[in-house]
Amino acid sequence: MSAVPFLLIAAVAYLLGSIPWGYLLVRVFRHQDIRAIGSGNIGATNVVRSGARGLGALTFLLDALKGWIAVIFATGVLPMLPARWVQHDAAYTLHVGVAASLAALCALLGHLFPPWLGFRGGKGVATAFGVFLALSWPVALLSLGVFLVGLLGFRVVSAASMLAAVAIIAAAFALPPGLGRGWAELTAFTLGPALVILKHEGNIRRLLAGTEPGIGKAA
């Protein structure tokens, strides 16, 4: 198969993922720069902590949606491409899995490193949920359950988010192949959560120091 479809999918997914919804919503509706408020993060948690709970919820929804759309685009675009680029051979199913996983990682990278904001983006929790929901909904829903349990237990969003990321990795290896366990999917389910955890480096330091803000506290 030609490399052209994969380059197209990677570019579109990255650009979709790079849409900084938290930044845009706060700029448009509150005329503020979310990067100058609280933790300075453009994600839903910091938007909520800025006092805009509705915009925070919308930020989470839109960040998740852009990740979901990127993966759905990847799986839907292959059948529409010219035959000289895409061969419907015995490996076609593998190609679809590779395309979807590539889109998942590129959308997440777009959110983490958006060119419009000097490559300083969010932490990827909502976008990761969106891409994994499209890749394998059982894994995504399990991670959501782990997040909610962790949030109730620790009352700290960052800790619950990292627990959910670890759950994605564990669940992806535990589930049978039919639920999204090809090598390409496993790569996405491993690297994606790892990137999310790495973006929480500052949160990890604050958790260890006992200074990480919990629910209802200022960042």
Protein Blocks (a to p, Z undefined) as FASTA:
>chain_A
ZZklmmmmmmmmmmmmmpcfklmmmmmmnopafklgcjlpabfklmmmnopamlmmmmmm
mmmmmmmmmmmmmmmmmmmpcfklpccdfklmmmmmmmmmmmmmmmmmmmmmcfkloopa
cehlmmmmmmmmmmommlmmmmmmmmmmmmmmnopaklmmmmmmmmmmmmmmmpcfknop
afklmmmmmmmmmmmmmmmmmmmmmmmnopaccehiaZZ
